[in-house]
Amino acid sequence: MRIVGWAIAVMVALASPSLVLAASKDAAPSVTKEARAKGMADAPALLQASGSDCQLADARFLGEAADPKTKAKTSLYEVACTGSEGLLVEKVSTDPTPQIFTCMEAKSAAEAGNKTANQCLLPGNANPVEGLTPFIQKSGVTCTPDKVRALGHSSTNVFFELACHEGPPGYILQLSAPPSLAKPIQAESCLMFDPNTNVHCELTDRATQMSIIDQLTKASGKPCAIKDRGYIGVASSGNTYYEVACTDGKGYVLQTDAKGAFVKAIPCVEADSIAGGCKLTDTRQAKTDENNLYTQLAKKAGFDCTVSGYAPFEVGGNGKEVVELTCSNRPDGGVGEFPASGAGGVVYDCAHSELMGYRCSLSKAAAAYGKLTDDLKALGKTTCQVSESRVVGVTSDQTGYIEVGCSDGLPGYMIAYTMNPIKPKTPLVCAEAKGIGGGCTLPHNATKS
């Protein structure tokens, strides 16, 4: 499994309009009728020139200043957008493209200590965090922001940090610049960003961010006294992966879906395909221990197998663990069904496991042909050495069928089996099996029947 990264453009410092307007000492700033009239008159052309798709709801003119050297005039406007983040629009007479700043950037600049930062005052922009809500929703993550921090913007994107009411780890949200709901929006876990780089999360510290792993471990139901925690990354599917190491030497990869909901816990011994496997747990001893455990379970079920490897099947909900086994003491393998309680269990050899819905993939098909040859011998057909096979299926009366071909070139058979337990019942020549699953279809049998 490939873990995808997120390349961030070179960031500029937290920005705010360069035009500084003196605040009144006598009263809190207000929106005058004249300022709103000029703002509403000028805003449509300014928004169009900036490339913004803001649906204009309200606007005001903040003021104008001239550069004493260049004589260039700079005008500043505030705009409220329907269903979107509010904006500060700065227009310099010598530049045809106005500069766009979000109300959240202005608020963050003031909170960072910039006392001259112009602020949004229009009623529609009273809560800049609320203006980001549709962008957060479109990003696909579940986050009701308790706190938001503007990180700055590049020529093409603007970035925010989100601390969520739902808890850690928090996110960094990337929007287009100017913000547009019609353009790509991304939200990535704070854990993706190294605290020592210029782009990182500060609203929650690293320890708090990592506490998501404690929550996921609890949700997994796995008995694990946590020793260490790690962040793995995000797959192209949107699933996110974390690692937890336990004091008993075991460890797990914890998977969440694209919205952050717990999906499953994968033992480290089974997680080698996920970004190179666990880094906090030594899986070598754990794999040896697991092999020994499955050897014991297989032999208890009557299947003589010294387990040399295994792979779990993606099944669940029936209280059983289902694993494919390879054996160092025999060429064929099997599929074990082992109850979670540890009591009982059954192993289906790879010659017959597909009748139960489990196809072996760790051992070669030819390794199981000897078992099918033995089935024919038990039914009195002693001349056929099985050289190919095909599982046909199980009928409604619980009779299983496997088609086999013979190495001597003579016509093969359709073998009927009882299902509980699986035992050979009847050998049918292909001419007699035309009504069973479409009859014999193995290449050799199809030409002879």
C-alpha positions in Angstrom: 0.0 0.0 0.0 1.3 3.4 -1.0 1.0 6.3 1.4 0.5 9.6 -0.3 2.0 12.9 0.8 0.9 16.4 0.5 3.2 18.9 -1.2 2.6 22.4 0.1 3.6 25.5 -1.9 6.2 27.8 -0.4 4.5 29.8 2.2 4.6 33.5 2.9 4.2 35.1 6.3 0.7 35.7 7.7 -0.5 38.5 5.4 -2.8 41.4 5.8 -3.6 44.4 3.6 -0.8 46.9 3.4 -3.2 49.9 3.7 -3.3 50.8 7.4 -6.3 52.9 8.5 -6.2 54.9 11.7 -8.9 53.7 14.1 -11.1 56.3 15.8 -10.1 57.0 19.4 -13.6 58.2 20.3 -15.7 55.2 19.3 -15.6 51.7 18.0 -15.4 51.6 14.2 -18.8 51.4 12.4 -20.1 50.9 8.9 -21.5 54.2 7.5 -24.2 54.5 4.9 -21.7 56.2 2.5 -19.0 53.5 3.0 -21.5 50.8 2.2 -22.9 52.6 -0.8 -19.4 53.0 -2.3 -18.5 49.4 -1.4 -21.5 47.9 -3.1 -20.9 50.1 -6.2 -17.2 49.1 -6.6 -17.2 45.5 -5.3 -18.6 43.7 -8.4 -15.8 44.9 -10.7 -13.1 44.3 -8.0 -14.2 40.8 -7.4 -14.3 40.0 -11.1 -10.8 41.4 -11.6 -9.5 39.4 -8.7 -10.8 36.1 -10.0 -13.1 35.6 -7.0 -16.4 33.8 -7.4 -17.8 35.5 -4.3 -21.6 35.9 -4.4 -21.8 39.5 -3.2 -24.0 40.0 -0.2 -22.6 43.2 1.4 -19.6 45.5 1.0 -18.1 48.6 2.5 -15.3 51.0 1.5 -12.6 51.3 4.2 -10.5 54.1 2.8 -7.8 55.1 0.4 -4.1 56.3 0.7 -1.5 57.4 -1.8 2.2 56.4 -1.8 4.2 59.7 -1.4 6.9 58.4 -3.7 5.1 56.5 -6.5 1.8 58.4 -6.2 0.1 55.0 -6.5 -3.3 55.0 -4.8 -4.3 52.0 -2.6 -8.0 51.4 -1.8 -9.4 48.9 0.7 -12.8 47.2 0.8 -14.5 44.6 2.9 -16.9 42.2 1.1 -19.4 39.7 2.6 -20.1 36.7 0.4 -23.2 34.5 0.5 -22.4 31.1 2.0 -18.6 31.7 2.0 -15.7 33.4 3.8 -15.7 37.2 4.0 -12.9 39.1 2.2 -10.8 42.2 2.4 -10.0 43.5 -1.1 -7.0 45.7 -1.7 -6.8 47.6 -5.0 -3.5 49.4 -6.0 -4.0 51.8 -8.9 -0.8 50.5 -10.7 -1.9 46.8 -10.5 -4.9 45.6 -12.5 -5.4 42.6 -10.2 -6.8 43.3 -6.7 -5.3 41.4 -3.7 -7.6 39.2 -1.7 -7.3 38.5 2.0 -9.8 36.5 4.1 -11.5 37.9 7.2 -10.0 34.9 9.1 -6.5 36.1 8.0 -7.3 39.6 9.3 -8.6 38.2 12.6 -5.5 35.9 13.0 -3.1 38.8 12.3 -4.7 40.8 15.1 -4.6 37.8 17.5 -0.9 37.4 16.6 -0.2 40.9 17.8 -0.6 43.1 14.7 -2.5 46.0 16.2 -2.8 47.8 12.9 -4.4 44.9 11.1 -7.7 46.0 9.5 -10.7 43.9 10.6 -14.0 42.8 9.1 -17.0 44.6 10.5 -19.9 43.8 8.2 -22.6 41.7 10.0 -22.2 38.9 7.5 -18.6 38.6 8.5 -19.1 38.7 12.2 -17.9 35.1 12.6 -15.0 34.3 10.2 -14.9 30.7 11.5 -18.5 30.2 10.3 -17.5 31.4 6.9 -15.0 28.5 6.6 -17.7 25.9 7.4 -18.7 25.1 3.8 -15.0 24.6 2.9 -14.4 22.3 5.8 -17.5 20.2 4.9 -16.4 19.9 1.3 -12.9 18.8 2.3 -14.5 15.6 3.6 -13.2 15.6 7.2 -15.4 15.7 10.3 -14.5 18.9 12.1 -16.5 21.5 14.0 -13.8 24.1 14.6 -13.4 25.4 18.1 -10.3 27.4 17.0 -8.9 28.5 13.7 -5.6 30.0 12.9 -4.6 31.5 9.5 -1.2 30.3 8.4 -0.7 32.6 5.4 -1.0 32.2 1.7 0.9 31.7 -1.5 0.0 33.0 -5.0 -2.4 30.1 -5.5 -3.5 28.8 -2.0 -4.4 30.0 1.5 -3.9 27.8 4.6 -5.6 27.5 8.0 -5.1 25.4 11.0 -8.3 23.8 12.6 -8.7 22.6 16.2 -11.9 20.5 16.2 -14.6 20.1 18.8 -14.5 16.4 18.0 -10.9 16.2 19.4 -7.4 15.7 18.1 -5.4 15.6 15.9 -6.8 18.7 14.1 -6.2 19.6 10.5 -4.5 22.0 8.1 -7.0 23.2 5.5 -5.9 24.3 2.1 -8.1 26.5 -0.1 -7.6 28.2 -3.4 -6.6 31.9 -3.4 -9.0 33.6 -3.7 -11.2 31.0 -1.8 -13.6 29.1 -4.1 -15.8 26.2 -3.3 -15.6 25.2 -6.9 -11.8 24.6 -6.7 -10.0 21.7 -4.9 -10.0 21.8 -1.1 -7.8 19.6 1.1 -7.7 19.0 4.8 -4.8 17.0 6.2 -4.1 15.7 9.7 -1.8 17.9 11.9 0.2 14.7 12.4 1.4 15.0 8.8 3.3 18.2 9.6 6.6 18.2 11.5 6.4 20.6 14.4 9.9 21.9 13.4 8.9 23.0 9.9 7.4 26.4 8.9 4.0 24.8 8.3 2.7 23.0 11.4 -0.1 23.0 14.0 0.1 25.1 17.2 -3.5 25.1 18.4 -2.8 21.6 19.8 0.6 20.3 20.9 2.1 17.1 19.5 1.2 15.0 22.5 -2.4 16.1 22.2 -2.4 15.3 18.5 -1.1 11.8 19.1 -3.8 11.1 21.7 -6.0 10.2 18.7 -4.1 6.9 18.8 -5.2 6.2 22.3 -8.8 6.7 21.3 -8.5 4.4 18.3 -6.8 1.7 20.4 -9.7 1.8 22.8 -12.1 1.6 19.9 -10.3 -1.4 18.5 -11.0 -3.5 21.7 -7.4 -4.8 21.6 -5.8 -5.4 24.9 -2.9 -3.0 24.7 -1.0 -1.1 27.3 0.4 1.6 25.1 4.2 1.9 25.0 4.6 4.1 21.9 2.6 5.8 19.2 3.3 6.7 15.6 1.7 8.3 12.5 2.0 6.4 9.2 0.1 8.5 6.7 -2.9 8.6 4.3 -3.5 6.2 1.4 -4.9 7.3 -2.0 -8.2 5.8 -0.8 -8.4 8.4 1.9 -7.9 5.9 4.7 -5.4 7.0 7.4 -3.1 4.7 9.2 -1.5 5.0 12.7 0.8 2.7 14.7 0.6 1.7 18.3 3.2 -0.4 20.2 2.1 -2.3 23.3 4.2 -3.1 26.4 3.6 -6.9 25.8 5.7 -6.7 22.6 2.7 -6.7 20.2 1.7 -3.8 18.0 -1.1 -2.7 15.6 -1.7 -0.5 12.6 -4.9 1.4 13.2 -7.0 2.3 10.2 -9.6 5.0 9.9 -11.7 6.0 7.0 -11.6 9.3 5.1 -13.8 10.9 7.7 -11.6 9.7 10.6 -13.9 6.9 11.9 -12.2 3.8 13.2 -12.2 0.9 10.7 -9.9 -1.9 12.1 -6.7 -2.8 13.9 -4.2 -4.8 11.9 -1.6 -6.8 13.9 1.9 -5.6 13.0 2.8 -9.2 11.9 0.2 -8.8 9.2 0.9 -5.2 8.2 4.1 -5.4 6.1 2.2 -4.2 3.0 1.3 -0.9 4.7 4.1 1.6 4.1 6.7 -0.9 4.9 5.0 -2.2 8.1 5.4 -1.3 11.7 8.4 0.7 12.9 7.8 0.7 16.6 7.3 -3.1 17.1 9.8 -5.9 16.3 7.7 -8.3 14.3 10.3 -11.0 13.9 9.6 -12.6 17.3 5.9 -11.9 17.0 5.7 -13.7 13.7 7.5 -16.7 15.2 5.1 -16.7 18.2 2.1 -16.5 15.8 3.4 -19.4 13.6 3.8 -21.5 16.8 0.2 -20.6 17.9 -1.3 -21.5 14.5 0.7 -24.8 14.4 -0.8 -25.7 17.7 -4.4 -24.7 16.6 -4.0 -26.6 13.3 -2.8 -29.8 14.9 -5.6 -29.6 17.5 -8.0 -29.4 14.6 -6.4 -32.6 13.1 -4.4 -30.9 10.4 -0.7 -31.8 10.6 1.0 -28.5 9.7 4.1 -26.9 11.0 3.1 -23.4 10.1 5.7 -21.4 8.2 3.5 -18.5 7.1 0.0 -17.3 7.2 -2.4 -14.6 5.9 -5.8 -13.6 7.3 -9.0 -13.5 5.3 -11.1 -10.3 5.4 -14.0 -11.9 7.1 -15.7 -11.1 10.4 -18.8 -10.9 12.4 -19.0 -14.6 13.0 -16.7 -14.8 16.0 -14.0 -16.7 14.1 -10.6 -15.9 12.9 -9.9 -17.2 9.4 -6.3 -17.6 8.1 -4.6 -19.3 5.3 -1.6 -21.4 6.4 1.5 -22.6 4.7 3.4 -25.6 6.1 7.1 -26.5 6.2 6.3 -30.2 6.6 3.9 -30.6 3.6 3.6 -29.1 0.1 -0.1 -28.2 0.4 -1.5 -25.7 2.8 -4.9 -25.1 4.4 -7.4 -22.5 5.6 -8.1 -22.5 9.3 -11.3 -21.3 11.0 -10.4 -20.7 14.7 -13.0 -19.4 17.2 -12.0 -16.3 19.0 -12.5 -18.3 22.3 -9.7 -20.6 21.3 -11.8 -23.7 21.7 -12.3 -26.0 18.7 -11.5 -25.1 15.2 -11.3 -26.7 11.8 -8.8 -26.6 8.9 -9.8 -27.1 5.3 -6.9 -28.3 3.1 -6.4 -26.2 -0.1 -7.7 -28.9 -2.3 -11.2 -28.4 -0.8 -11.2 -25.0 1.0 -12.8 -23.2 -2.0 -16.0 -25.2 -1.4 -16.2 -23.3 1.9 -15.5 -20.0 0.1 -11.8 -19.7 0.8 -9.4 -19.8 -2.1 -5.7 -20.5 -1.2 -3.2 -18.1 -2.7 0.0 -18.8 -0.6 0.6 -22.3 -2.0 0.6 -23.5 -5.7 -2.6 -25.2 -6.9 -0.6 -28.2 -8.0 0.4 -28.9 -4.4 -3.2 -29.9 -3.6 -3.7 -32.3 -6.6 -2.5 -35.3 -4.5 -5.5 -34.8 -2.2 -7.9 -34.9 -5.1 -6.1 -38.0 -6.6 -6.7 -39.7 -3.2 -10.4 -38.7 -3.3 -10.7 -40.6 -6.6 -8.9 -43.6 -5.3 -11.2 -43.7 -2.3 -14.1 -43.9 -4.8 -12.5 -46.7 -6.9 -11.0 -44.5 -9.6 -7.3 -45.5 -9.4 -6.0 -44.6 -12.8 -6.3 -40.8 -12.7 -3.5 -38.7 -11.4 -5.1 -35.3 -11.1 -3.3 -32.6 -13.0 -5.8 -29.8 -13.0 -8.9 -28.8 -11.0 -11.8 -26.4 -10.9 -14.2 -25.8 -8.0 -17.7 -25.7 -9.5 -19.6 -24.8 -6.3 -22.1 -26.0 -3.8 -25.8 -26.8 -4.7 -28.8 -26.0 -2.6 -28.9 -29.6 -1.2 -25.4 -29.0 0.2 -23.5 -31.1 -2.3 -20.2 -29.7 -3.4 -18.6 -30.3 -6.8 -15.0 -30.2 -8.0 -14.0 -30.9 -11.6 -10.6 -32.6 -12.2 -8.5 -33.5 -15.2 -6.1 -36.4 -15.4 -2.5 -36.4 -16.4 -2.9 -39.5 -18.6 -5.0 -37.6 -21.1 -8.1 -39.6 -20.5 -11.4 -37.8 -19.7 -11.6 -36.5 -16.2 -14.3 -36.4 -13.6 -16.8 -34.2 -11.6 -16.4 -35.3 -8.0 -19.4 -34.8 -5.7 -18.8 -34.2 -2.0 -20.8 -34.1 1.2 -20.2 -30.8 2.9 -20.3 -31.4 6.7 -17.7 -32.8 6.9 -16.3 -32.5 3.4 -15.9 -36.1 2.0 -15.9 -37.5 -1.5 -19.2 -39.1 -2.4 -19.5 -39.8 -6.1 -17.3 -39.7 -9.2 -19.1 -38.6 -12.3 -17.6 -38.8 -15.8 -18.0 -35.5 -17.7 -20.7 -37.0 -19.9 -22.9 -37.5 -16.8 -22.2 -34.0 -15.4 -23.5 -31.8 -18.1 -26.3 -30.4 -15.9 -24.0 -29.5 -13.1 -22.7 -25.9 -13.2 -22.5 -26.0 -17.0 -20.7 -29.3 -17.1 -17.0 -29.9 -17.5 -15.1 -26.9 -18.8 -11.4 -27.6 -18.1 -9.7 -27.5 -21.5 -8.8 -31.2 -21.6 -12.2 -32.4 -20.4 -14.1 -30.0 -22.7 -12.6 -31.6 -25.8 -13.0 -35.2 -24.6 -16.5 -35.0 -23.2 
